[in-house]
Amino acid sequence: MPVPNRLTTGQKANITRGLNLQAATKKDMQLLEKKIESLDKQLAKYQKELLRAIKKYGKRRRGK
């Protein structure tokens, strides 16, 4: 009767390391996505402020 193929301890450890690395990478990507979203919101806010200031300056220039 043949012995079933079983993974060695080293092979199991290698698979576990690979899975842990994938999990960490996925979590890192989620954190980066949140950071990018936050930066996008900040950029939009500053763009609005800049446009508002430019319009205000243009109105002042026309008024003189």
KAJOGI-V599503 format. One record per pair of residues at least 4 apart in sequence whose ideal C-beta (glycine too) atoms are under 8 Angstrom apart, sorted by the first residue. I is the first residue (numbers start at 0). J is the second residue. D is the distance in Angstrom with one decimal. If there is no record, write none. Layout:
# KAJOGI-V599503
I_J_D, I_J_D
This chain:
# KAJOGI-V599503
6_10_4.2, 6_11_5.0, 6_14_7.4, 7_11_7.1, 8_12_6.3, 9_13_6.3, 10_14_6.5, 11_15_6.2, 12_16_6.3, 13_17_6.5, 14_18_6.4, 15_19_6.2, 16_20_6.3, 17_21_6.5, 18_22_6.4, 19_23_6.3, 20_24_6.2, 21_25_6.4, 22_26_6.4, 23_27_6.1, 24_28_6.3, 25_29_6.6, 26_30_6.5, 27_31_6.3, 28_32_6.4, 29_33_6.7, 30_34_6.4, 31_35_6.3, 32_36_6.4, 33_37_6.4, 34_38_6.4, 35_39_6.3, 36_40_6.6, 37_41_6.6, 38_42_6.2, 39_43_6.4, 40_44_6.5, 41_45_6.4, 42_46_6.2, 43_47_6.6, 44_48_6.6, 45_49_6.2, 46_50_6.3, 47_51_6.3, 48_52_6.4, 49_53_6.4, 50_54_6.3, 51_55_6.3, 52_56_6.3, 53_57_6.4, 54_58_6.5, 55_59_6.6, 56_60_6.4, 57_61_6.4, 58_62_6.3, 59_63_7.1
